Amino acid sequence: MTITRDFNAPLADVWQAWTESDLLDQWWAPRPWKTETKSMDFKNGGQWLYAMAGPNGEKHWNRVEFGTIDAKKSFTATSLFIDDDGNIIESFSPMYWYNRFSETSTGSRVVVEVSFDNEAGLQQIIEMGFKDGFTMALGNLDELLAK
């Protein structure tokens, strides 16, 4: 799955919004959900541990394992659904992210490639509402960058 999104903001601002937990917490979750970062170490081999917190108190935990980082150009990551104790939930396929950042004449472009171990993993995420949820989150990022 490939998502391309242009932002009317400088590349440095867009990069920061994708790589700093205090900014990610402001846009990553589709409303009315919120992102709550427990810890983040954005470096090669680092991790981001966060929960998607719902309006009724529910929490869905995720661990992002960062791979290769090329500052202000790209980074790779593996996203895993985990339980409250940090154990990987095996019924969910890992999501492999390759995020690329570039300048445009009006701001910045982000190209996100998400892949899975198999077609079933992709279908599972689609059925969970990933398309609409990620579209809403990117809209939140537009609003954050406009401030």
Summary of the structure (lengths in Angstrom):
residues: 147
radius of gyration: 14.7
end to end distance: 29.7
largest distance: 45.7
contacts: 422
relative contact order: 0.22
helix: 29%
strand: 41%
